[in-house]
């Protein structure tokens, strides 16, 4: 995957994760820690992976210059 594709994929994944978290609410303690909010936990995970992909794409594109 090229750095540009990685950045765009990360951005898309970030927004999808953010939408899932927004629709599920931000009540982390009662939803995620009790195991009731598996979808909400997936939203948090998708958001973090998206941020990681964005930064990794930026780092790879800068190292190729």
N, CA, C and O atoms as a Tripos MOL2 file, in Angstrom:
@<TRIPOS>MOLECULE
protein
  260   259    65     0     0
PROTEIN
NO_CHARGES

@<TRIPOS>ATOM
      1 N           0.8510   -1.1670    0.0000 N.3       1 UNK1
      2 CA          0.0000    0.0000    0.0000 C.3       1 UNK1
      3 C           0.8980    1.2330    0.0000 C.2       1 UNK1
      4 O           1.8460    1.3260    0.7800 O.2       1 UNK1
      5 N           0.5920    2.1570   -0.8690 N.am      2 UNK2
      6 CA          1.4000    3.3690   -0.9410 C.3       2 UNK2
      7 C           1.0870    4.2730    0.2570 C.2       2 UNK2
      8 O           0.0340    4.1420    0.8800 O.2       2 UNK2
      9 N           2.0000    5.1830    0.5720 N.am      3 UNK3
     10 CA          1.7480    6.0910    1.7070 C.3       3 UNK3
     11 C           0.4850    6.9270    1.5290 C.2       3 UNK3
     12 O          -0.2250    7.1990    2.4970 O.2       3 UNK3
     13 N           0.2070    7.3320    0.2980 N.am      4 UNK4
     14 CA         -0.9960    8.1320    0.0540 C.3       4 UNK4
     15 C          -2.2580    7.3000    0.3070 C.2       4 UNK4
     16 O          -3.2060    7.7780    0.9300 O.2       4 UNK4
     17 N          -2.2650    6.0620   -0.1770 N.am      5 UNK5
     18 CA         -3.4070    5.1750    0.0670 C.3       5 UNK5
     19 C          -3.5670    4.8930    1.5570 C.2       5 UNK5
     20 O          -4.6840    4.8090    2.0680 O.2       5 UNK5
     21 N          -2.4450    4.7500    2.2410 N.am      6 UNK6
     22 CA         -2.4900    4.4860    3.6750 C.3       6 UNK6
     23 C          -3.0970    5.6740    4.4180 C.2       6 UNK6
     24 O          -3.8950    5.4920    5.3380 O.2       6 UNK6
     25 N          -2.7230    6.8740    4.0230 N.am      7 UNK7
     26 CA         -3.2760    8.0680    4.6560 C.3       7 UNK7
     27 C          -4.7730    8.2010    4.4320 C.2       7 UNK7
     28 O          -5.5180    8.5080    5.3630 O.2       7 UNK7
     29 N          -5.2220    7.9670    3.1810 N.am      8 UNK8
     30 CA         -6.6500    8.0680    2.8880 C.3       8 UNK8
     31 C          -7.4400    6.9560    3.5610 C.2       8 UNK8
     32 O          -8.5510    7.1880    4.0390 O.2       8 UNK8
     33 N          -6.8830    5.7580    3.6050 N.am      9 UNK9
     34 CA         -7.5560    4.6550    4.2980 C.3       9 UNK9
     35 C          -7.6810    4.9550    5.7840 C.2       9 UNK9
     36 O          -8.7160    4.6890    6.3950 O.2       9 UNK9
     37 N          -6.6210    5.5120    6.3620 N.am     10 UNK10
     38 CA         -6.6570    5.8830    7.7730 C.3      10 UNK10
     39 C          -7.6880    6.9510    8.0560 C.2      10 UNK10
     40 O          -8.3810    6.9050    9.0730 O.2      10 UNK10
     41 N          -7.7900    7.9220    7.1490 N.am     11 UNK11
     42 CA         -8.7720    8.9900    7.3310 C.3      11 UNK11
     43 C         -10.1970    8.4400    7.2580 C.2      11 UNK11
     44 O         -11.0580    8.8230    8.0500 O.2      11 UNK11
     45 N         -10.4370    7.5450    6.3080 N.am     12 UNK12
     46 CA        -11.7550    6.9330    6.1880 C.3      12 UNK12
     47 C         -12.0860    6.0930    7.4190 C.2      12 UNK12
     48 O         -13.1940    6.1670    7.9500 O.2      12 UNK12
     49 N         -11.1230    5.3020    7.8660 N.am     13 UNK13
     50 CA        -11.3340    4.4700    9.0490 C.3      13 UNK13
     51 C         -11.5530    5.3230   10.2950 C.2      13 UNK13
     52 O         -12.3600    4.9710   11.1550 O.2      13 UNK13
     53 N         -10.8410    6.4420   10.3930 N.am     14 UNK14
     54 CA        -11.0100    7.3590   11.5110 C.3      14 UNK14
     55 C         -12.4380    7.8960   11.5560 C.2      14 UNK14
     56 O         -13.0660    7.9120   12.6150 O.2      14 UNK14
     57 N         -12.9510    8.3360   10.3990 N.am     15 UNK15
     58 CA        -14.2990    8.8970   10.3760 C.3      15 UNK15
     59 C         -15.3740    7.8370   10.6180 C.2      15 UNK15
     60 O         -16.3920    8.1200   11.2500 O.2      15 UNK15
     61 N         -15.1530    6.6240   10.1200 N.am     16 UNK16
     62 CA        -16.1090    5.5420   10.3880 C.3      16 UNK16
     63 C         -16.1300    5.2270   11.8840 C.2      16 UNK16
     64 O         -17.2000    5.0830   12.4750 O.2      16 UNK16
     65 N         -14.9570    5.1210   12.4870 N.am     17 UNK17
     66 CA        -14.8830    4.8660   13.9240 C.3      17 UNK17
     67 C         -15.4970    5.9820   14.7420 C.2      17 UNK17
     68 O         -16.1730    5.7380   15.7410 O.2      17 UNK17
     69 N         -15.2570    7.2100   14.3080 N.am     18 UNK18
     70 CA        -15.8260    8.3590   15.0060 C.3      18 UNK18
     71 C         -17.3520    8.3570   14.9130 C.2      18 UNK18
     72 O         -18.0360    8.6950   15.8790 O.2      18 UNK18
     73 N         -17.8820    7.9750   13.7510 N.am     19 UNK19
     74 CA        -19.3370    7.9090   13.5920 C.3      19 UNK19
     75 C         -19.9350    6.8230   14.4840 C.2      19 UNK19
     76 O         -20.9840    7.0290   15.0940 O.2      19 UNK19
     77 N         -19.2760    5.6750   14.5620 N.am     20 UNK20
     78 CA        -19.7730    4.5860   15.4100 C.3      20 UNK20
     79 C         -19.7610    5.0060   16.8720 C.2      20 UNK20
     80 O         -20.7160    4.7470   17.6040 O.2      20 UNK20
     81 N         -18.6930    5.6470   17.2920 N.am     21 UNK21
     82 CA        -18.5970    6.0950   18.6850 C.3      21 UNK21
     83 C         -19.6360    7.1720   18.9680 C.2      21 UNK21
     84 O         -20.2450    7.1770   20.0380 O.2      21 UNK21
     85 N         -19.8450    8.0830   18.0240 N.am     22 UNK22
     86 CA        -20.8300    9.1460   18.2250 C.3      22 UNK22
     87 C         -22.2450    8.5900   18.3110 C.2      22 UNK22
     88 O         -23.0480    9.0450   19.1260 O.2      22 UNK22
     89 N         -22.5490    7.6100   17.4720 N.am     23 UNK23
     90 CA        -23.8860    7.0190   17.5220 C.3      23 UNK23
     91 C         -24.0820    6.1760   18.7740 C.2      23 UNK23
     92 O         -25.1930    6.0840   19.2960 O.2      23 UNK23
     93 N         -23.0100    5.5650   19.2550 N.am     24 UNK24
     94 CA        -23.1110    4.7180   20.4390 C.3      24 UNK24
     95 C         -23.0510    5.4840   21.7420 C.2      24 UNK24
     96 O         -23.3970    4.9420   22.7920 O.2      24 UNK24
     97 N         -22.6280    6.7090   21.7000 N.am     25 UNK25
     98 CA        -22.4810    7.5060   22.9060 C.3      25 UNK25
     99 C         -21.0730    7.4140   23.4600 C.2      25 UNK25
    100 O         -20.2920    6.5540   23.0540 O.2      25 UNK25
    101 N         -20.7570    8.2870   24.3710 N.am     26 UNK26
    102 CA        -19.3970    8.3750   24.9260 C.3      26 UNK26
    103 C         -19.3150    7.8060   26.3320 C.2      26 UNK26
    104 O         -18.3550    8.0940   27.0480 O.2      26 UNK26
    105 N         -20.2890    7.0070   26.7520 N.am     27 UNK27
    106 CA        -20.3240    6.4800   28.1120 C.3      27 UNK27
    107 C         -19.4100    5.2560   28.2080 C.2      27 UNK27
    108 O         -19.8730    4.1160   28.1840 O.2      27 UNK27
    109 N         -18.1180    5.5110   28.3170 N.am     28 UNK28
    110 CA        -17.1050    4.4540   28.2390 C.3      28 UNK28
    111 C         -17.2080    3.4660   29.3900 C.2      28 UNK28
    112 O         -17.0890    2.2590   29.1770 O.2      28 UNK28
    113 N         -17.4260    3.9500   30.5910 N.am     29 UNK29
    114 CA        -17.3740    3.0840   31.7700 C.3      29 UNK29
    115 C         -18.4810    2.0310   31.7540 C.2      29 UNK29
    116 O         -18.2160    0.8600   32.0240 O.2      29 UNK29
    117 N         -19.6920    2.4210   31.4490 N.am     30 UNK30
    118 CA        -20.7920    1.4620   31.5250 C.3      30 UNK30
    119 C         -20.9140    0.6150   30.2710 C.2      30 UNK30
    120 O         -21.3990   -0.5140   30.3470 O.2      30 UNK30
    121 N         -20.4920    1.1210   29.1220 N.am     31 UNK31
    122 CA        -20.6660    0.3740   27.8790 C.3      31 UNK31
    123 C         -19.5070   -0.5720   27.6040 C.2      31 UNK31
    124 O         -19.7230   -1.7610   27.3680 O.2      31 UNK31
    125 N         -18.2890   -0.0660   27.6310 N.am     32 UNK32
    126 CA        -17.1360   -0.8670   27.2200 C.3      32 UNK32
    127 C         -16.6460   -1.7570   28.3500 C.2      32 UNK32
    128 O         -16.3870   -2.9410   28.1330 O.2      32 UNK32
    129 N         -16.5170   -1.2090   29.5470 N.am     33 UNK33
    130 CA        -15.9220   -1.9760   30.6370 C.3      33 UNK33
    131 C         -16.8250   -3.1000   31.1320 C.2      33 UNK33
    132 O         -16.3300   -4.0760   31.6980 O.2      33 UNK33
    133 N         -18.1310   -2.9880   30.9340 N.am     34 UNK34
    134 CA        -19.0250   -4.0670   31.3350 C.3      34 UNK34
    135 C         -19.2080   -5.1010   30.2360 C.2      34 UNK34
    136 O         -19.8400   -6.1320   30.4650 O.2      34 UNK34
    137 N         -18.6770   -4.8540   29.0660 N.am     35 UNK35
    138 CA        -18.7830   -5.8020   27.9640 C.3      35 UNK35
    139 C         -20.0500   -5.6580   27.1510 C.2      35 UNK35
    140 O         -20.2760   -6.4420   26.2290 O.2      35 UNK35
    141 N         -20.8820   -4.6810   27.4640 N.am     36 UNK36
    142 CA        -22.1440   -4.5100   26.7320 C.3      36 UNK36
    143 C         -21.9540   -3.7670   25.4170 C.2      36 UNK36
    144 O         -22.7700   -3.9030   24.5050 O.2      36 UNK36
    145 N         -20.9040   -2.9970   25.3120 N.am     37 UNK37
    146 CA        -20.7300   -2.1610   24.1290 C.3      37 UNK37
    147 C         -19.6130   -2.6310   23.2330 C.2      37 UNK37
    148 O         -18.6230   -1.9220   23.0530 O.2      37 UNK37
    149 N         -19.7520   -3.8120   22.6690 N.am     38 UNK38
    150 CA        -18.7180   -4.3310   21.7760 C.3      38 UNK38
    151 C         -18.6050   -3.4640   20.5240 C.2      38 UNK38
    152 O         -17.5030   -3.2390   20.0220 O.2      38 UNK38
    153 N         -19.7280   -2.9840   20.0220 N.am     39 UNK39
    154 CA        -19.7060   -2.1120   18.8560 C.3      39 UNK39
    155 C         -19.0180   -0.7920   19.1830 C.2      39 UNK39
    156 O         -18.2570   -0.2650   18.3710 O.2      39 UNK39
    157 N         -19.2830   -0.2650   20.3610 N.am     40 UNK40
    158 CA        -18.6470    0.9790   20.7770 C.3      40 UNK40
    159 C         -17.1410    0.7940   20.9340 C.2      40 UNK40
    160 O         -16.3650    1.6660   20.5440 O.2      40 UNK40
    161 N         -16.7300   -0.3280   21.4980 N.am     41 UNK41
    162 CA        -15.3030   -0.6280   21.6030 C.3      41 UNK41
    163 C         -14.6560   -0.7550   20.2410 C.2      41 UNK41
    164 O         -13.5210   -0.3210   20.0460 O.2      41 UNK41
    165 N         -15.3750   -1.3500   19.2920 N.am     42 UNK42
    166 CA        -14.8770   -1.4330   17.9210 C.3      42 UNK42
    167 C         -14.7380   -0.0660   17.2900 C.2      42 UNK42
    168 O         -13.8230    0.1700   16.5010 O.2      42 UNK42
    169 N         -15.6380    0.8330   17.6330 N.am     43 UNK43
    170 CA        -15.5390    2.2090   17.1320 C.3      43 UNK43
    171 C         -14.3040    2.9100   17.6570 C.2      43 UNK43
    172 O         -13.6040    3.5980   16.9140 O.2      43 UNK43
    173 N         -14.0360    2.7320   18.9550 N.am     44 UNK44
    174 CA        -12.8160    3.3050   19.5290 C.3      44 UNK44
    175 C         -11.5740    2.7090   18.8670 C.2      44 UNK44
    176 O         -10.6310    3.4340   18.5510 O.2      44 UNK44
    177 N         -11.5710    1.4070   18.6580 N.am     45 UNK45
    178 CA        -10.4350    0.7330   18.0370 C.3      45 UNK45
    179 C         -10.2390    1.2010   16.5980 C.2      45 UNK45
    180 O          -9.1080    1.4460   16.1770 O.2      45 UNK45
    181 N         -11.3280    1.3270   15.8410 N.am     46 UNK46
    182 CA        -11.2290    1.7990   14.4580 C.3      46 UNK46
    183 C         -10.6890    3.2200   14.4030 C.2      46 UNK46
    184 O          -9.8990    3.5520   13.5200 O.2      46 UNK46
    185 N         -11.1120    4.0600   15.3440 N.am     47 UNK47
    186 CA        -10.6160    5.4320   15.3870 C.3      47 UNK47
    187 C          -9.1180    5.4610   15.6600 C.2      47 UNK47
    188 O          -8.3840    6.2000   15.0050 O.2      47 UNK47
    189 N          -8.6610    4.6690   16.6150 N.am     48 UNK48
    190 CA         -7.2330    4.6350   16.9370 C.3      48 UNK48
    191 C          -6.4040    4.0560   15.7970 C.2      48 UNK48
    192 O          -5.3180    4.5570   15.5040 O.2      48 UNK48
    193 N          -6.9070    3.0040   15.1500 N.am     49 UNK49
    194 CA         -6.1830    2.4330   14.0130 C.3      49 UNK49
    195 C          -6.1370    3.4340   12.8640 C.2      49 UNK49
    196 O          -5.1210    3.5450   12.1780 O.2      49 UNK49
    197 N          -7.2270    4.1600   12.6530 N.am     50 UNK50
    198 CA         -7.2480    5.1890   11.6150 C.3      50 UNK50
    199 C          -6.2220    6.2730   11.8630 C.2      50 UNK50
    200 O          -5.5330    6.7000   10.9360 O.2      50 UNK50
    201 N          -6.1090    6.7270   13.1050 N.am     51 UNK51
    202 CA         -5.0990    7.7330   13.4520 C.3      51 UNK51
    203 C          -3.7050    7.1760   13.2110 C.2      51 UNK51
    204 O          -2.8340    7.8730   12.6900 O.2      51 UNK51
    205 N          -3.4940    5.9160   13.5920 N.am     52 UNK52
    206 CA         -2.1930    5.2850   13.3630 C.3      52 UNK52
    207 C          -1.8510    5.1890   11.8910 C.2      52 UNK52
    208 O          -0.7120    5.4490   11.5030 O.2      52 UNK52
    209 N          -2.8260    4.8180   11.0580 N.am     53 UNK53
    210 CA         -2.5750    4.7260    9.6210 C.3      53 UNK53
    211 C          -2.2680    6.0830    9.0050 C.2      53 UNK53
    212 O          -1.4180    6.1880    8.1210 O.2      53 UNK53
    213 N          -2.9540    7.1210    9.4690 N.am     54 UNK54
    214 CA         -2.6810    8.4670    8.9600 C.3      54 UNK54
    215 C          -1.2450    8.8570    9.2740 C.2      54 UNK54
    216 O          -0.5170    9.3010    8.3860 O.2      54 UNK54
    217 N          -0.8320    8.6960   10.5190 N.am     55 UNK55
    218 CA          0.5320    9.0740   10.8940 C.3      55 UNK55
    219 C           1.5720    8.1970   10.2130 C.2      55 UNK55
    220 O           2.6210    8.6920    9.8010 O.2      55 UNK55
    221 N           1.2990    6.9040   10.0880 N.am     56 UNK56
    222 CA          2.2520    6.0090    9.4260 C.3      56 UNK56
    223 C           2.3860    6.3710    7.9470 C.2      56 UNK56
    224 O           3.4830    6.3100    7.3920 O.2      56 UNK56
    225 N           1.2740    6.7500    7.3050 N.am     57 UNK57
    226 CA          1.3340    7.1950    5.9150 C.3      57 UNK57
    227 C           2.1340    8.4670    5.7570 C.2      57 UNK57
    228 O           2.8810    8.6150    4.7900 O.2      57 UNK57
    229 N           1.9860    9.3950    6.6990 N.am     58 UNK58
    230 CA          2.7610   10.6400    6.6490 C.3      58 UNK58
    231 C           4.2400   10.3560    6.8420 C.2      58 UNK58
    232 O           5.0750   10.9200    6.1350 O.2      58 UNK58
    233 N           4.5750    9.4920    7.7870 N.am     59 UNK59
    234 CA          5.9810    9.1580    8.0460 C.3      59 UNK59
    235 C           6.6000    8.4820    6.8300 C.2      59 UNK59
    236 O           7.7270    8.7960    6.4480 O.2      59 UNK59
    237 N           5.8700    7.5620    6.2270 N.am     60 UNK60
    238 CA          6.4100    6.8590    5.0510 C.3      60 UNK60
    239 C           6.5590    7.7890    3.8590 C.2      60 UNK60
    240 O           7.5210    7.6700    3.1010 O.2      60 UNK60
    241 N           5.6090    8.7260    3.6800 N.am     61 UNK61
    242 CA          5.7150    9.6370    2.5430 C.3      61 UNK61
    243 C           6.8710   10.6110    2.7300 C.2      61 UNK61
    244 O           7.5260   10.9910    1.7590 O.2      61 UNK61
    245 N           7.1250   11.0180    3.9680 N.am     62 UNK62
    246 CA          8.2470   11.9230    4.2260 C.3      62 UNK62
    247 C           9.5830   11.2140    4.0660 C.2      62 UNK62
    248 O          10.5650   11.8340    3.6590 O.2      62 UNK62
    249 N           9.6330    9.9340    4.3770 N.am     63 UNK63
    250 CA         10.8980    9.2120    4.2530 C.3      63 UNK63
    251 C          11.2130    8.8710    2.7980 C.2      63 UNK63
    252 O          12.3650    8.5920    2.4680 O.2      63 UNK63
    253 N          10.2070    8.8910    1.9260 N.am     64 UNK64
    254 CA         10.4420    8.6100    0.5100 C.3      64 UNK64
    255 C          10.8780    9.8390   -0.2660 C.2      64 UNK64
    256 O          11.2760    9.7170   -1.4240 O.2      64 UNK64
    257 N          10.8170   11.0010    0.3270 N.am     65 UNK65
    258 CA         11.2040   12.2300   -0.3800 C.3      65 UNK65
    259 C          12.6820   12.4100   -0.3940 C.2      65 UNK65
    260 O          13.1790   13.3910   -0.9470 O.2      65 UNK65
@<TRIPOS>BOND
     1     1     2 1
     2     2     3 1
     3     3     4 2
     4     3     5 am
     5     5     6 1
     6     6     7 1
     7     7     8 2
     8     7     9 am
     9     9    10 1
    10    10    11 1
    11    11    12 2
    12    11    13 am
    13    13    14 1
    14    14    15 1
    15    15    16 2
    16    15    17 am
    17    17    18 1
    18    18    19 1
    19    19    20 2
    20    19    21 am
    21    21    22 1
    22    22    23 1
    23    23    24 2
    24    23    25 am
    25    25    26 1
    26    26    27 1
    27    27    28 2
    28    27    29 am
    29    29    30 1
    30    30    31 1
    31    31    32 2
    32    31    33 am
    33    33    34 1
    34    34    35 1
    35    35    36 2
    36    35    37 am
    37    37    38 1
    38    38    39 1
    39    39    40 2
    40    39    41 am
    41    41    42 1
    42    42    43 1
    43    43    44 2
    44    43    45 am
    45    45    46 1
    46    46    47 1
    47    47    48 2
    48    47    49 am
    49    49    50 1
    50    50    51 1
    51    51    52 2
    52    51    53 am
    53    53    54 1
    54    54    55 1
    55    55    56 2
    56    55    57 am
    57    57    58 1
    58    58    59 1
    59    59    60 2
    60    59    61 am
    61    61    62 1
    62    62    63 1
    63    63    64 2
    64    63    65 am
    65    65    66 1
    66    66    67 1
    67    67    68 2
    68    67    69 am
    69    69    70 1
    70    70    71 1
    71    71    72 2
    72    71    73 am
    73    73    74 1
    74    74    75 1
    75    75    76 2
    76    75    77 am
    77    77    78 1
    78    78    79 1
    79    79    80 2
    80    79    81 am
    81    81    82 1
    82    82    83 1
    83    83    84 2
    84    83    85 am
    85    85    86 1
    86    86    87 1
    87    87    88 2
    88    87    89 am
    89    89    90 1
    90    90    91 1
    91    91    92 2
    92    91    93 am
    93    93    94 1
    94    94    95 1
    95    95    96 2
    96    95    97 am
    97    97    98 1
    98    98    99 1
    99    99   100 2
   100    99   101 am
   101   101   102 1
   102   102   103 1
   103   103   104 2
   104   103   105 am
   105   105   106 1
   106   106   107 1
   107   107   108 2
   108   107   109 am
   109   109   110 1
   110   110   111 1
   111   111   112 2
   112   111   113 am
   113   113   114 1
   114   114   115 1
   115   115   116 2
   116   115   117 am
   117   117   118 1
   118   118   119 1
   119   119   120 2
   120   119   121 am
   121   121   122 1
   122   122   123 1
   123   123   124 2
   124   123   125 am
   125   125   126 1
   126   126   127 1
   127   127   128 2
   128   127   129 am
   129   129   130 1
   130   130   131 1
   131   131   132 2
   132   131   133 am
   133   133   134 1
   134   134   135 1
   135   135   136 2
   136   135   137 am
   137   137   138 1
   138   138   139 1
   139   139   140 2
   140   139   141 am
   141   141   142 1
   142   142   143 1
   143   143   144 2
   144   143   145 am
   145   145   146 1
   146   146   147 1
   147   147   148 2
   148   147   149 am
   149   149   150 1
   150   150   151 1
   151   151   152 2
   152   151   153 am
   153   153   154 1
   154   154   155 1
   155   155   156 2
   156   155   157 am
   157   157   158 1
   158   158   159 1
   159   159   160 2
   160   159   161 am
   161   161   162 1
   162   162   163 1
   163   163   164 2
   164   163   165 am
   165   165   166 1
   166   166   167 1
   167   167   168 2
   168   167   169 am
   169   169   170 1
   170   170   171 1
   171   171   172 2
   172   171   173 am
   173   173   174 1
   174   174   175 1
   175   175   176 2
   176   175   177 am
   177   177   178 1
   178   178   179 1
   179   179   180 2
   180   179   181 am
   181   181   182 1
   182   182   183 1
   183   183   184 2
   184   183   185 am
   185   185   186 1
   186   186   187 1
   187   187   188 2
   188   187   189 am
   189   189   190 1
   190   190   191 1
   191   191   192 2
   192   191   193 am
   193   193   194 1
   194   194   195 1
   195   195   196 2
   196   195   197 am
   197   197   198 1
   198   198   199 1
   199   199   200 2
   200   199   201 am
   201   201   202 1
   202   202   203 1
   203   203   204 2
   204   203   205 am
   205   205   206 1
   206   206   207 1
   207   207   208 2
   208   207   209 am
   209   209   210 1
   210   210   211 1
   211   211   212 2
   212   211   213 am
   213   213   214 1
   214   214   215 1
   215   215   216 2
   216   215   217 am
   217   217   218 1
   218   218   219 1
   219   219   220 2
   220   219   221 am
   221   221   222 1
   222   222   223 1
   223   223   224 2
   224   223   225 am
   225   225   226 1
   226   226   227 1
   227   227   228 2
   228   227   229 am
   229   229   230 1
   230   230   231 1
   231   231   232 2
   232   231   233 am
   233   233   234 1
   234   234   235 1
   235   235   236 2
   236   235   237 am
   237   237   238 1
   238   238   239 1
   239   239   240 2
   240   239   241 am
   241   241   242 1
   242   242   243 1
   243   243   244 2
   244   243   245 am
   245   245   246 1
   246   246   247 1
   247   247   248 2
   248   247   249 am
   249   249   250 1
   250   250   251 1
   251   251   252 2
   252   251   253 am
   253   253   254 1
   254   254   255 1
   255   255   256 2
   256   255   257 am
   257   257   258 1
   258   258   259 1
   259   259   260 2
@<TRIPOS>SUBSTRUCTURE
     1 UNK1         2 RESIDUE 1 A UNK
     2 UNK2         6 RESIDUE 1 A UNK
     3 UNK3        10 RESIDUE 1 A UNK
     4 UNK4        14 RESIDUE 1 A UNK
     5 UNK5        18 RESIDUE 1 A UNK
     6 UNK6        22 RESIDUE 1 A UNK
     7 UNK7        26 RESIDUE 1 A UNK
     8 UNK8        30 RESIDUE 1 A UNK
     9 UNK9        34 RESIDUE 1 A UNK
    10 UNK10       38 RESIDUE 1 A UNK
    11 UNK11       42 RESIDUE 1 A UNK
    12 UNK12       46 RESIDUE 1 A UNK
    13 UNK13       50 RESIDUE 1 A UNK
    14 UNK14       54 RESIDUE 1 A UNK
    15 UNK15       58 RESIDUE 1 A UNK
    16 UNK16       62 RESIDUE 1 A UNK
    17 UNK17       66 RESIDUE 1 A UNK
    18 UNK18       70 RESIDUE 1 A UNK
    19 UNK19       74 RESIDUE 1 A UNK
    20 UNK20       78 RESIDUE 1 A UNK
    21 UNK21       82 RESIDUE 1 A UNK
    22 UNK22       86 RESIDUE 1 A UNK
    23 UNK23       90 RESIDUE 1 A UNK
    24 UNK24       94 RESIDUE 1 A UNK
    25 UNK25       98 RESIDUE 1 A UNK
    26 UNK26      102 RESIDUE 1 A UNK
    27 UNK27      106 RESIDUE 1 A UNK
    28 UNK28      110 RESIDUE 1 A UNK
    29 UNK29      114 RESIDUE 1 A UNK
    30 UNK30      118 RESIDUE 1 A UNK
    31 UNK31      122 RESIDUE 1 A UNK
    32 UNK32      126 RESIDUE 1 A UNK
    33 UNK33      130 RESIDUE 1 A UNK
    34 UNK34      134 RESIDUE 1 A UNK
    35 UNK35      138 RESIDUE 1 A UNK
    36 UNK36      142 RESIDUE 1 A UNK
    37 UNK37      146 RESIDUE 1 A UNK
    38 UNK38      150 RESIDUE 1 A UNK
    39 UNK39      154 RESIDUE 1 A UNK
    40 UNK40      158 RESIDUE 1 A UNK
    41 UNK41      162 RESIDUE 1 A UNK
    42 UNK42      166 RESIDUE 1 A UNK
    43 UNK43      170 RESIDUE 1 A UNK
    44 UNK44      174 RESIDUE 1 A UNK
    45 UNK45      178 RESIDUE 1 A UNK
    46 UNK46      182 RESIDUE 1 A UNK
    47 UNK47      186 RESIDUE 1 A UNK
    48 UNK48      190 RESIDUE 1 A UNK
    49 UNK49      194 RESIDUE 1 A UNK
    50 UNK50      198 RESIDUE 1 A UNK
    51 UNK51      202 RESIDUE 1 A UNK
    52 UNK52      206 RESIDUE 1 A UNK
    53 UNK53      210 RESIDUE 1 A UNK
    54 UNK54      214 RESIDUE 1 A UNK
    55 UNK55      218 RESIDUE 1 A UNK
    56 UNK56      222 RESIDUE 1 A UNK
    57 UNK57      226 RESIDUE 1 A UNK
    58 UNK58      230 RESIDUE 1 A UNK
    59 UNK59      234 RESIDUE 1 A UNK
    60 UNK60      238 RESIDUE 1 A UNK
    61 UNK61      242 RESIDUE 1 A UNK
    62 UNK62      246 RESIDUE 1 A UNK
    63 UNK63      250 RESIDUE 1 A UNK
    64 UNK64      254 RESIDUE 1 A UNK
    65 UNK65      258 RESIDUE 1 A UNK
